[in-house]
Amino acid sequence: MKKRKKITNRKNAQSINKNMSFSEILEKHPELAEELLGEGLHCVGCPMAAGENLEQGAMMHGINPDKLTAKLNKKIKSKNKKSRRK
């Protein structure tokens, strides 16, 4: 029986979603800390945020989680384009 190779969509592997924890997001994309702080999400350094996902944190601060997720993914995409040009 042959094993199937798992095909990973590179875009999905690099993007984030609103169900990811702050620690998971920052582990994959530490450059987003500045963006999150700029949005008023100072909880990125809070120990309580370890068990909180992006959607929960955004809603606690009156931020639309879908718009925030899209903005963060746009930032990631922009960074990736710049790094490919070099």
PDB file of N, CA, C and O in Angstrom:
ATOM      1  N   MET A   1       0.839  -1.176   0.000  1.00  0.00           N
ATOM      2  CA  MET A   1       0.000   0.000   0.000  1.00  0.00           C
ATOM      3  C   MET A   1       0.890   1.247   0.000  1.00  0.00           C
ATOM      4  O   MET A   1       1.746   1.400   0.871  1.00  0.00           O
ATOM      5  N   LYS A   2       0.689   2.127  -0.966  1.00  0.00           N
ATOM      6  CA  LYS A   2       1.487   3.337  -1.068  1.00  0.00           C
ATOM      7  C   LYS A   2       0.976   4.407  -0.123  1.00  0.00           C
ATOM      8  O   LYS A   2      -0.227   4.569   0.084  1.00  0.00           O
ATOM      9  N   LYS A   3       1.929   5.131   0.442  1.00  0.00           N
ATOM     10  CA  LYS A   3       1.554   6.255   1.292  1.00  0.00           C
ATOM     11  C   LYS A   3       1.353   7.482   0.421  1.00  0.00           C
ATOM     12  O   LYS A   3       2.112   7.733  -0.516  1.00  0.00           O
ATOM     13  N   ARG A   4       0.333   8.229   0.741  1.00  0.00           N
ATOM     14  CA  ARG A   4       0.078   9.469   0.023  1.00  0.00           C
ATOM     15  C   ARG A   4       0.920  10.584   0.622  1.00  0.00           C
ATOM     16  O   ARG A   4       1.072  10.689   1.839  1.00  0.00           O
ATOM     17  N   LYS A   5       1.453  11.397  -0.244  1.00  0.00           N
ATOM     18  CA  LYS A   5       2.173  12.570   0.226  1.00  0.00           C
ATOM     19  C   LYS A   5       1.157  13.654   0.537  1.00  0.00           C
ATOM     20  O   LYS A   5       0.249  13.935  -0.245  1.00  0.00           O
ATOM     21  N   LYS A   6       1.336  14.238   1.676  1.00  0.00           N
ATOM     22  CA  LYS A   6       0.446  15.324   2.063  1.00  0.00           C
ATOM     23  C   LYS A   6       0.881  16.603   1.360  1.00  0.00           C
ATOM     24  O   LYS A   6       2.028  17.035   1.478  1.00  0.00           O
ATOM     25  N   ILE A   7      -0.040  17.192   0.638  1.00  0.00           N
ATOM     26  CA  ILE A   7       0.247  18.436  -0.060  1.00  0.00           C
ATOM     27  C   ILE A   7      -0.214  19.575   0.829  1.00  0.00           C
ATOM     28  O   ILE A   7      -1.382  19.659   1.211  1.00  0.00           O
ATOM     29  N   THR A   8       0.719  20.442   1.147  1.00  0.00           N
ATOM     30  CA  THR A   8       0.416  21.573   2.016  1.00  0.00           C
ATOM     31  C   THR A   8       0.284  22.823   1.182  1.00  0.00           C
ATOM     32  O   THR A   8       1.159  23.153   0.381  1.00  0.00           O
ATOM     33  N   ASN A   9      -0.807  23.505   1.376  1.00  0.00           N
ATOM     34  CA  ASN A   9      -0.998  24.782   0.702  1.00  0.00           C
ATOM     35  C   ASN A   9      -0.126  25.802   1.422  1.00  0.00           C
ATOM     36  O   ASN A   9      -0.370  26.115   2.587  1.00  0.00           O
ATOM     37  N   ARG A  10       0.874  26.315   0.743  1.00  0.00           N
ATOM     38  CA  ARG A  10       1.836  27.225   1.359  1.00  0.00           C
ATOM     39  C   ARG A  10       1.150  28.454   1.948  1.00  0.00           C
ATOM     40  O   ARG A  10       1.527  28.923   3.022  1.00  0.00           O
ATOM     41  N   LYS A  11       0.153  28.972   1.252  1.00  0.00           N
ATOM     42  CA  LYS A  11      -0.553  30.151   1.739  1.00  0.00           C
ATOM     43  C   LYS A  11      -1.206  29.856   3.086  1.00  0.00           C
ATOM     44  O   LYS A  11      -1.080  30.651   4.017  1.00  0.00           O
ATOM     45  N   ASN A  12      -1.891  28.741   3.202  1.00  0.00           N
ATOM     46  CA  ASN A  12      -2.559  28.387   4.450  1.00  0.00           C
ATOM     47  C   ASN A  12      -1.573  28.072   5.564  1.00  0.00           C
ATOM     48  O   ASN A  12      -1.860  28.314   6.736  1.00  0.00           O
ATOM     49  N   ALA A  13      -0.420  27.538   5.206  1.00  0.00           N
ATOM     50  CA  ALA A  13       0.590  27.210   6.211  1.00  0.00           C
ATOM     51  C   ALA A  13       1.153  28.470   6.841  1.00  0.00           C
ATOM     52  O   ALA A  13       1.560  28.448   8.002  1.00  0.00           O
ATOM     53  N   GLN A  14       1.184  29.567   6.097  1.00  0.00           N
ATOM     54  CA  GLN A  14       1.771  30.800   6.596  1.00  0.00           C
ATOM     55  C   GLN A  14       0.729  31.749   7.167  1.00  0.00           C
ATOM     56  O   GLN A  14       1.062  32.612   7.979  1.00  0.00           O
ATOM     57  N   SER A  15      -0.516  31.605   6.760  1.00  0.00           N
ATOM     58  CA  SER A  15      -1.536  32.537   7.218  1.00  0.00           C
ATOM     59  C   SER A  15      -1.997  32.191   8.630  1.00  0.00           C
ATOM     60  O   SER A  15      -1.744  31.101   9.144  1.00  0.00           O
ATOM     61  N   ILE A  16      -2.670  33.138   9.225  1.00  0.00           N
ATOM     62  CA  ILE A  16      -3.210  32.917  10.565  1.00  0.00           C
ATOM     63  C   ILE A  16      -4.729  32.941  10.488  1.00  0.00           C
ATOM     64  O   ILE A  16      -5.308  33.398   9.502  1.00  0.00           O
ATOM     65  N   ASN A  17      -5.361  32.445  11.537  1.00  0.00           N
ATOM     66  CA  ASN A  17      -6.815  32.527  11.615  1.00  0.00           C
ATOM     67  C   ASN A  17      -7.207  32.968  13.016  1.00  0.00           C
ATOM     68  O   ASN A  17      -6.388  32.955  13.935  1.00  0.00           O
ATOM     69  N   LYS A  18      -8.448  33.353  13.169  1.00  0.00           N
ATOM     70  CA  LYS A  18      -8.899  33.936  14.430  1.00  0.00           C
ATOM     71  C   LYS A  18      -8.996  32.922  15.568  1.00  0.00           C
ATOM     72  O   LYS A  18      -9.200  33.311  16.718  1.00  0.00           O
ATOM     73  N   ASN A  19      -8.856  31.652  15.274  1.00  0.00           N
ATOM     74  CA  ASN A  19      -8.899  30.624  16.319  1.00  0.00           C
ATOM     75  C   ASN A  19      -7.521  30.306  16.896  1.00  0.00           C
ATOM     76  O   ASN A  19      -7.401  29.508  17.826  1.00  0.00           O
ATOM     77  N   MET A  20      -6.488  30.932  16.343  1.00  0.00           N
ATOM     78  CA  MET A  20      -5.128  30.707  16.839  1.00  0.00           C
ATOM     79  C   MET A  20      -4.901  31.526  18.109  1.00  0.00           C
ATOM     80  O   MET A  20      -5.416  32.635  18.253  1.00  0.00           O
ATOM     81  N   SER A  21      -4.121  30.955  19.022  1.00  0.00           N
ATOM     82  CA  SER A  21      -3.784  31.684  20.246  1.00  0.00           C
ATOM     83  C   SER A  21      -2.752  32.753  19.929  1.00  0.00           C
ATOM     84  O   SER A  21      -2.053  32.682  18.918  1.00  0.00           O
ATOM     85  N   PHE A  22      -2.667  33.748  20.812  1.00  0.00           N
ATOM     86  CA  PHE A  22      -1.675  34.804  20.622  1.00  0.00           C
ATOM     87  C   PHE A  22      -0.269  34.214  20.609  1.00  0.00           C
ATOM     88  O   PHE A  22       0.573  34.626  19.812  1.00  0.00           O
ATOM     89  N   SER A  23      -0.019  33.259  21.482  1.00  0.00           N
ATOM     90  CA  SER A  23       1.324  32.672  21.532  1.00  0.00           C
ATOM     91  C   SER A  23       1.647  31.927  20.244  1.00  0.00           C
ATOM     92  O   SER A  23       2.788  31.970  19.783  1.00  0.00           O
ATOM     93  N   GLU A  24       0.674  31.249  19.658  1.00  0.00           N
ATOM     94  CA  GLU A  24       0.883  30.531  18.403  1.00  0.00           C
ATOM     95  C   GLU A  24       1.155  31.512  17.259  1.00  0.00           C
ATOM     96  O   GLU A  24       2.024  31.275  16.419  1.00  0.00           O
ATOM     97  N   ILE A  25       0.407  32.606  17.239  1.00  0.00           N
ATOM     98  CA  ILE A  25       0.600  33.619  16.199  1.00  0.00           C
ATOM     99  C   ILE A  25       1.999  34.221  16.295  1.00  0.00           C
ATOM    100  O   ILE A  25       2.703  34.343  15.293  1.00  0.00           O
ATOM    101  N   LEU A  26       2.392  34.595  17.511  1.00  0.00           N
ATOM    102  CA  LEU A  26       3.687  35.240  17.699  1.00  0.00           C
ATOM    103  C   LEU A  26       4.849  34.276  17.516  1.00  0.00           C
ATOM    104  O   LEU A  26       5.950  34.689  17.153  1.00  0.00           O
ATOM    105  N   GLU A  27       4.610  33.006  17.762  1.00  0.00           N
ATOM    106  CA  GLU A  27       5.656  32.010  17.530  1.00  0.00           C
ATOM    107  C   GLU A  27       5.948  31.899  16.037  1.00  0.00           C
ATOM    108  O   GLU A  27       7.106  31.801  15.629  1.00  0.00           O
ATOM    109  N   LYS A  28       4.894  31.913  15.225  1.00  0.00           N
ATOM    110  CA  LYS A  28       5.053  31.804  13.776  1.00  0.00           C
ATOM    111  C   LYS A  28       5.431  33.130  13.128  1.00  0.00           C
ATOM    112  O   LYS A  28       6.167  33.159  12.142  1.00  0.00           O
ATOM    113  N   HIS A  29       4.919  34.233  13.690  1.00  0.00           N
ATOM    114  CA  HIS A  29       5.112  35.555  13.080  1.00  0.00           C
ATOM    115  C   HIS A  29       5.400  36.601  14.155  1.00  0.00           C
ATOM    116  O   HIS A  29       4.531  37.417  14.460  1.00  0.00           O
ATOM    117  N   PRO A  30       6.590  36.593  14.730  1.00  0.00           N
ATOM    118  CA  PRO A  30       6.917  37.546  15.794  1.00  0.00           C
ATOM    119  C   PRO A  30       6.803  39.008  15.350  1.00  0.00           C
ATOM    120  O   PRO A  30       6.606  39.900  16.175  1.00  0.00           O
ATOM    121  N   GLU A  31       6.927  39.240  14.056  1.00  0.00           N
ATOM    122  CA  GLU A  31       6.823  40.604  13.538  1.00  0.00           C
ATOM    123  C   GLU A  31       5.422  41.200  13.707  1.00  0.00           C
ATOM    124  O   GLU A  31       5.246  42.410  13.566  1.00  0.00           O
ATOM    125  N   LEU A  32       4.425  40.360  14.008  1.00  0.00           N
ATOM    126  CA  LEU A  32       3.056  40.853  14.184  1.00  0.00           C
ATOM    127  C   LEU A  32       2.811  41.455  15.562  1.00  0.00           C
ATOM    128  O   LEU A  32       1.760  42.054  15.795  1.00  0.00           O
ATOM    129  N   ALA A  33       3.759  41.306  16.473  1.00  0.00           N
ATOM    130  CA  ALA A  33       3.594  41.874  17.819  1.00  0.00           C
ATOM    131  C   ALA A  33       3.358  43.373  17.739  1.00  0.00           C
ATOM    132  O   ALA A  33       2.474  43.906  18.409  1.00  0.00           O
ATOM    133  N   GLU A  34       4.143  44.044  16.924  1.00  0.00           N
ATOM    134  CA  GLU A  34       4.007  45.500  16.765  1.00  0.00           C
ATOM    135  C   GLU A  34       2.624  45.866  16.216  1.00  0.00           C
ATOM    136  O   GLU A  34       2.010  46.839  16.653  1.00  0.00           O
ATOM    137  N   GLU A  35       2.153  45.087  15.269  1.00  0.00           N
ATOM    138  CA  GLU A  35       0.838  45.329  14.667  1.00  0.00           C
ATOM    139  C   GLU A  35      -0.277  45.131  15.692  1.00  0.00           C
ATOM    140  O   GLU A  35      -1.212  45.928  15.762  1.00  0.00           O
ATOM    141  N   LEU A  36      -0.171  44.070  16.482  1.00  0.00           N
ATOM    142  CA  LEU A  36      -1.178  43.796  17.508  1.00  0.00           C
ATOM    143  C   LEU A  36      -1.185  44.884  18.576  1.00  0.00           C
ATOM    144  O   LEU A  36      -2.248  45.315  19.023  1.00  0.00           O
ATOM    145  N   LEU A  37      -0.005  45.323  18.978  1.00  0.00           N
ATOM    146  CA  LEU A  37       0.087  46.403  19.956  1.00  0.00           C
ATOM    147  C   LEU A  37      -0.508  47.688  19.391  1.00  0.00           C
ATOM    148  O   LEU A  37      -1.172  48.438  20.106  1.00  0.00           O
ATOM    149  N   GLY A  38      -0.273  47.934  18.124  1.00  0.00           N
ATOM    150  CA  GLY A  38      -0.822  49.113  17.460  1.00  0.00           C
ATOM    151  C   GLY A  38      -2.335  49.103  17.388  1.00  0.00           C
ATOM    152  O   GLY A  38      -2.969  50.156  17.323  1.00  0.00           O
ATOM    153  N   GLU A  39      -2.907  47.920  17.399  1.00  0.00           N
ATOM    154  CA  GLU A  39      -4.366  47.781  17.374  1.00  0.00           C
ATOM    155  C   GLU A  39      -4.971  47.892  18.780  1.00  0.00           C
ATOM    156  O   GLU A  39      -6.190  47.848  18.944  1.00  0.00           O
ATOM    157  N   GLY A  40      -4.111  48.036  19.782  1.00  0.00           N
ATOM    158  CA  GLY A  40      -4.605  48.155  21.155  1.00  0.00           C
ATOM    159  C   GLY A  40      -4.671  46.832  21.894  1.00  0.00           C
ATOM    160  O   GLY A  40      -5.183  46.764  23.011  1.00  0.00           O
ATOM    161  N   LEU A  41      -4.155  45.785  21.275  1.00  0.00           N
ATOM    162  CA  LEU A  41      -4.148  44.467  21.909  1.00  0.00           C
ATOM    163  C   LEU A  41      -2.848  44.297  22.697  1.00  0.00           C
ATOM    164  O   LEU A  41      -1.944  43.566  22.291  1.00  0.00           O
ATOM    165  N   HIS A  42      -2.781  44.978  23.813  1.00  0.00           N
ATOM    166  CA  HIS A  42      -1.595  44.916  24.664  1.00  0.00           C
ATOM    167  C   HIS A  42      -1.529  43.606  25.442  1.00  0.00           C
ATOM    168  O   HIS A  42      -0.583  43.355  26.188  1.00  0.00           O
ATOM    169  N   CYS A  43      -2.529  42.796  25.256  1.00  0.00           N
ATOM    170  CA  CYS A  43      -2.591  41.511  25.946  1.00  0.00           C
ATOM    171  C   CYS A  43      -1.616  40.487  25.363  1.00  0.00           C
ATOM    172  O   CYS A  43      -1.487  39.389  25.904  1.00  0.00           O
ATOM    173  N   VAL A  44      -0.930  40.825  24.275  1.00  0.00           N
ATOM    174  CA  VAL A  44      -0.002  39.859  23.678  1.00  0.00           C
ATOM    175  C   VAL A  44       1.081  39.430  24.659  1.00  0.00           C
ATOM    176  O   VAL A  44       1.613  38.326  24.539  1.00  0.00           O
ATOM    177  N   GLY A  45       1.413  40.269  25.617  1.00  0.00           N
ATOM    178  CA  GLY A  45       2.424  39.923  26.614  1.00  0.00           C
ATOM    179  C   GLY A  45       1.838  39.470  27.935  1.00  0.00           C
ATOM    180  O   GLY A  45       2.574  39.148  28.869  1.00  0.00           O
ATOM    181  N   CYS A  46       0.528  39.444  28.019  1.00  0.00           N
ATOM    182  CA  CYS A  46      -0.152  39.079  29.265  1.00  0.00           C
ATOM    183  C   CYS A  46      -0.217  37.560  29.432  1.00  0.00           C
ATOM    184  O   CYS A  46      -0.541  36.853  28.477  1.00  0.00           O
ATOM    185  N   PRO A  47       0.085  37.049  30.623  1.00  0.00           N
ATOM    186  CA  PRO A  47       0.007  35.599  30.843  1.00  0.00           C
ATOM    187  C   PRO A  47      -1.390  35.020  30.604  1.00  0.00           C
ATOM    188  O   PRO A  47      -1.525  33.850  30.246  1.00  0.00           O
ATOM    189  N   MET A  48      -2.413  35.827  30.799  1.00  0.00           N
ATOM    190  CA  MET A  48      -3.783  35.348  30.582  1.00  0.00           C
ATOM    191  C   MET A  48      -4.058  35.107  29.097  1.00  0.00           C
ATOM    192  O   MET A  48      -4.934  34.317  28.746  1.00  0.00           O
ATOM    193  N   ALA A  49      -3.321  35.777  28.239  1.00  0.00           N
ATOM    194  CA  ALA A  49      -3.541  35.657  26.798  1.00  0.00           C
ATOM    195  C   ALA A  49      -3.081  34.309  26.257  1.00  0.00           C
ATOM    196  O   ALA A  49      -3.431  33.950  25.133  1.00  0.00           O
ATOM    197  N   ALA A  50      -2.316  33.568  27.019  1.00  0.00           N
ATOM    198  CA  ALA A  50      -1.822  32.269  26.555  1.00  0.00           C
ATOM    199  C   ALA A  50      -2.978  31.317  26.233  1.00  0.00           C
ATOM    200  O   ALA A  50      -2.864  30.482  25.335  1.00  0.00           O
ATOM    201  N   GLY A  51      -4.076  31.440  26.958  1.00  0.00           N
ATOM    202  CA  GLY A  51      -5.223  30.576  26.724  1.00  0.00           C
ATOM    203  C   GLY A  51      -6.318  31.247  25.929  1.00  0.00           C
ATOM    204  O   GLY A  51      -7.431  30.727  25.841  1.00  0.00           O
ATOM    205  N   GLU A  52      -6.021  32.390  25.351  1.00  0.00           N
ATOM    206  CA  GLU A  52      -7.016  33.160  24.618  1.00  0.00           C
ATOM    207  C   GLU A  52      -6.654  33.183  23.144  1.00  0.00           C
ATOM    208  O   GLU A  52      -5.484  33.314  22.784  1.00  0.00           O
ATOM    209  N   ASN A  53      -7.669  33.054  22.291  1.00  0.00           N
ATOM    210  CA  ASN A  53      -7.368  33.128  20.864  1.00  0.00           C
ATOM    211  C   ASN A  53      -7.575  34.548  20.348  1.00  0.00           C
ATOM    212  O   ASN A  53      -8.066  35.416  21.069  1.00  0.00           O
ATOM    213  N   LEU A  54      -7.202  34.772  19.115  1.00  0.00           N
ATOM    214  CA  LEU A  54      -7.258  36.099  18.520  1.00  0.00           C
ATOM    215  C   LEU A  54      -8.682  36.652  18.524  1.00  0.00           C
ATOM    216  O   LEU A  54      -8.893  37.831  18.809  1.00  0.00           O
ATOM    217  N   GLU A  55      -9.632  35.818  18.216  1.00  0.00           N
ATOM    218  CA  GLU A  55     -11.036  36.265  18.185  1.00  0.00           C
ATOM    219  C   GLU A  55     -11.484  36.748  19.562  1.00  0.00           C
ATOM    220  O   GLU A  55     -12.100  37.808  19.676  1.00  0.00           O
ATOM    221  N   GLN A  56     -11.184  35.987  20.594  1.00  0.00           N
ATOM    222  CA  GLN A  56     -11.581  36.365  21.952  1.00  0.00           C
ATOM    223  C   GLN A  56     -10.928  37.676  22.369  1.00  0.00           C
ATOM    224  O   GLN A  56     -11.590  38.556  22.920  1.00  0.00           O
ATOM    225  N   GLY A  57      -9.632  37.807  22.107  1.00  0.00           N
ATOM    226  CA  GLY A  57      -8.921  39.027  22.467  1.00  0.00           C
ATOM    227  C   GLY A  57      -9.464  40.237  21.730  1.00  0.00           C
ATOM    228  O   GLY A  57      -9.651  41.302  22.318  1.00  0.00           O
ATOM    229  N   ALA A  58      -9.716  40.067  20.439  1.00  0.00           N
ATOM    230  CA  ALA A  58     -10.243  41.171  19.638  1.00  0.00           C
ATOM    231  C   ALA A  58     -11.612  41.607  20.151  1.00  0.00           C
ATOM    232  O   ALA A  58     -11.872  42.801  20.301  1.00  0.00           O
ATOM    233  N   MET A  59     -12.468  40.658  20.414  1.00  0.00           N
ATOM    234  CA  MET A  59     -13.820  40.984  20.878  1.00  0.00           C
ATOM    235  C   MET A  59     -13.801  41.663  22.243  1.00  0.00           C
ATOM    236  O   MET A  59     -14.629  42.533  22.513  1.00  0.00           O
ATOM    237  N   MET A  60     -12.870  41.276  23.098  1.00  0.00           N
ATOM    238  CA  MET A  60     -12.759  41.899  24.418  1.00  0.00           C
ATOM    239  C   MET A  60     -12.348  43.370  24.303  1.00  0.00           C
ATOM    240  O   MET A  60     -12.594  44.165  25.210  1.00  0.00           O
ATOM    241  N   HIS A  61     -11.720  43.718  23.180  1.00  0.00           N
ATOM    242  CA  HIS A  61     -11.264  45.090  22.978  1.00  0.00           C
ATOM    243  C   HIS A  61     -12.105  45.833  21.939  1.00  0.00           C
ATOM    244  O   HIS A  61     -11.732  46.917  21.491  1.00  0.00           O
ATOM    245  N   GLY A  62     -13.236  45.247  21.562  1.00  0.00           N
ATOM    246  CA  GLY A  62     -14.145  45.904  20.628  1.00  0.00           C
ATOM    247  C   GLY A  62     -13.634  45.971  19.200  1.00  0.00           C
ATOM    248  O   GLY A  62     -13.978  46.884  18.450  1.00  0.00           O
ATOM    249  N   ILE A  63     -12.812  45.000  18.826  1.00  0.00           N
ATOM    250  CA  ILE A  63     -12.234  44.960  17.482  1.00  0.00           C
ATOM    251  C   ILE A  63     -12.890  43.823  16.708  1.00  0.00           C
ATOM    252  O   ILE A  63     -13.100  42.738  17.251  1.00  0.00           O
ATOM    253  N   ASN A  64     -13.211  44.068  15.451  1.00  0.00           N
ATOM    254  CA  ASN A  64     -13.793  43.040  14.600  1.00  0.00           C
ATOM    255  C   ASN A  64     -12.718  41.988  14.309  1.00  0.00           C
ATOM    256  O   ASN A  64     -11.719  42.302  13.661  1.00  0.00           O
ATOM    257  N   PRO A  65     -12.902  40.747  14.774  1.00  0.00           N
ATOM    258  CA  PRO A  65     -11.862  39.721  14.596  1.00  0.00           C
ATOM    259  C   PRO A  65     -11.600  39.346  13.140  1.00  0.00           C
ATOM    260  O   PRO A  65     -10.472  39.011  12.779  1.00  0.00           O
ATOM    261  N   ASP A  66     -12.627  39.399  12.309  1.00  0.00           N
ATOM    262  CA  ASP A  66     -12.441  39.053  10.897  1.00  0.00           C
ATOM    263  C   ASP A  66     -11.591  40.106  10.184  1.00  0.00           C
ATOM    264  O   ASP A  66     -10.708  39.772   9.394  1.00  0.00           O
ATOM    265  N   LYS A  67     -11.866  41.374  10.468  1.00  0.00           N
ATOM    266  CA  LYS A  67     -11.075  42.450   9.862  1.00  0.00           C
ATOM    267  C   LYS A  67      -9.638  42.423  10.360  1.00  0.00           C
ATOM    268  O   LYS A  67      -8.704  42.651   9.592  1.00  0.00           O
ATOM    269  N   LEU A  68      -9.465  42.146  11.645  1.00  0.00           N
ATOM    270  CA  LEU A  68      -8.120  42.074  12.210  1.00  0.00           C
ATOM    271  C   LEU A  68      -7.333  40.921  11.597  1.00  0.00           C
ATOM    272  O   LEU A  68      -6.162  41.079  11.251  1.00  0.00           O
ATOM    273  N   THR A  69      -7.969  39.772  11.464  1.00  0.00           N
ATOM    274  CA  THR A  69      -7.314  38.603  10.867  1.00  0.00           C
ATOM    275  C   THR A  69      -6.894  38.911   9.434  1.00  0.00           C
ATOM    276  O   THR A  69      -5.783  38.578   9.020  1.00  0.00           O
ATOM    277  N   ALA A  70      -7.788  39.547   8.681  1.00  0.00           N
ATOM    278  CA  ALA A  70      -7.471  39.907   7.294  1.00  0.00           C
ATOM    279  C   ALA A  70      -6.294  40.883   7.249  1.00  0.00           C
ATOM    280  O   ALA A  70      -5.410  40.755   6.402  1.00  0.00           O
ATOM    281  N   LYS A  71      -6.285  41.851   8.156  1.00  0.00           N
ATOM    282  CA  LYS A  71      -5.204  42.836   8.196  1.00  0.00           C
ATOM    283  C   LYS A  71      -3.862  42.171   8.519  1.00  0.00           C
ATOM    284  O   LYS A  71      -2.846  42.488   7.900  1.00  0.00           O
ATOM    285  N   LEU A  72      -3.863  41.260   9.478  1.00  0.00           N
ATOM    286  CA  LEU A  72      -2.633  40.569   9.854  1.00  0.00           C
ATOM    287  C   LEU A  72      -2.131  39.679   8.720  1.00  0.00           C
ATOM    288  O   LEU A  72      -0.929  39.610   8.463  1.00  0.00           O
ATOM    289  N   ASN A  73      -3.057  38.997   8.044  1.00  0.00           N
ATOM    290  CA  ASN A  73      -2.651  38.148   6.919  1.00  0.00           C
ATOM    291  C   ASN A  73      -2.118  38.983   5.759  1.00  0.00           C
ATOM    292  O   ASN A  73      -1.216  38.551   5.041  1.00  0.00           O
ATOM    293  N   LYS A  74      -2.673  40.174   5.576  1.00  0.00           N
ATOM    294  CA  LYS A  74      -2.170  41.075   4.541  1.00  0.00           C
ATOM    295  C   LYS A  74      -0.740  41.496   4.868  1.00  0.00           C
ATOM    296  O   LYS A  74       0.105  41.598   3.979  1.00  0.00           O
ATOM    297  N   LYS A  75      -0.480  41.739   6.148  1.00  0.00           N
ATOM    298  CA  LYS A  75       0.870  42.113   6.596  1.00  0.00           C
ATOM    299  C   LYS A  75       1.852  40.966   6.334  1.00  0.00           C
ATOM    300  O   LYS A  75       2.971  41.200   5.877  1.00  0.00           O
ATOM    301  N   ILE A  76       1.440  39.738   6.621  1.00  0.00           N
ATOM    302  CA  ILE A  76       2.280  38.562   6.378  1.00  0.00           C
ATOM    303  C   ILE A  76       2.574  38.427   4.887  1.00  0.00           C
ATOM    304  O   ILE A  76       3.715  38.195   4.489  1.00  0.00           O
ATOM    305  N   LYS A  77       1.536  38.574   4.071  1.00  0.00           N
ATOM    306  CA  LYS A  77       1.678  38.439   2.622  1.00  0.00           C
ATOM    307  C   LYS A  77       2.638  39.497   2.077  1.00  0.00           C
ATOM    308  O   LYS A  77       3.472  39.209   1.219  1.00  0.00           O
ATOM    309  N   SER A  78       2.511  40.718   2.582  1.00  0.00           N
ATOM    310  CA  SER A  78       3.382  41.809   2.172  1.00  0.00           C
ATOM    311  C   SER A  78       4.838  41.516   2.544  1.00  0.00           C
ATOM    312  O   SER A  78       5.746  41.768   1.752  1.00  0.00           O
ATOM    313  N   LYS A  79       5.054  40.990   3.737  1.00  0.00           N
ATOM    314  CA  LYS A  79       6.397  40.643   4.197  1.00  0.00           C
ATOM    315  C   LYS A  79       6.990  39.541   3.317  1.00  0.00           C
ATOM    316  O   LYS A  79       8.169  39.588   2.965  1.00  0.00           O
ATOM    317  N   ASN A  80       6.169  38.555   2.966  1.00  0.00           N
ATOM    318  CA  ASN A  80       6.654  37.446   2.145  1.00  0.00           C
ATOM    319  C   ASN A  80       7.035  37.911   0.741  1.00  0.00           C
ATOM    320  O   ASN A  80       8.005  37.417   0.166  1.00  0.00           O
ATOM    321  N   LYS A  81       6.283  38.851   0.194  1.00  0.00           N
ATOM    322  CA  LYS A  81       6.604  39.377  -1.140  1.00  0.00           C
ATOM    323  C   LYS A  81       7.933  40.112  -1.108  1.00  0.00           C
ATOM    324  O   LYS A  81       8.747  39.972  -2.021  1.00  0.00           O
ATOM    325  N   LYS A  82       8.152  40.898  -0.054  1.00  0.00           N
ATOM    326  CA  LYS A  82       9.403  41.641   0.076  1.00  0.00           C
ATOM    327  C   LYS A  82      10.593  40.707   0.212  1.00  0.00           C
ATOM    328  O   LYS A  82      11.648  40.953  -0.373  1.00  0.00           O
ATOM    329  N   SER A  83      10.430  39.636   0.982  1.00  0.00           N
ATOM    330  CA  SER A  83      11.551  38.714   1.201  1.00  0.00           C
ATOM    331  C   SER A  83      11.875  37.911  -0.062  1.00  0.00           C
ATOM    332  O   SER A  83      13.021  37.508  -0.259  1.00  0.00           O
ATOM    333  N   ARG A  84      10.882  37.677  -0.911  1.00  0.00           N
ATOM    334  CA  ARG A  84      11.137  36.950  -2.163  1.00  0.00           C
ATOM    335  C   ARG A  84      11.884  37.795  -3.174  1.00  0.00           C
ATOM    336  O   ARG A  84      12.613  37.268  -4.014  1.00  0.00           O
ATOM    337  N   ARG A  85      11.705  39.109  -3.096  1.00  0.00           N
ATOM    338  CA  ARG A  85      12.373  40.018  -4.033  1.00  0.00           C
ATOM    339  C   ARG A  85      13.871  40.094  -3.771  1.00  0.00           C
ATOM    340  O   ARG A  85      14.647  40.357  -4.690  1.00  0.00           O
ATOM    341  N   LYS A  86      14.281  39.871  -2.543  1.00  0.00           N
ATOM    342  CA  LYS A  86      15.697  40.007  -2.174  1.00  0.00           C
ATOM    343  C   LYS A  86      16.539  38.890  -2.703  1.00  0.00           C
ATOM    344  O   LYS A  86      17.749  38.868  -2.475  1.00  0.00           O
TER     345      LYS A  86
END
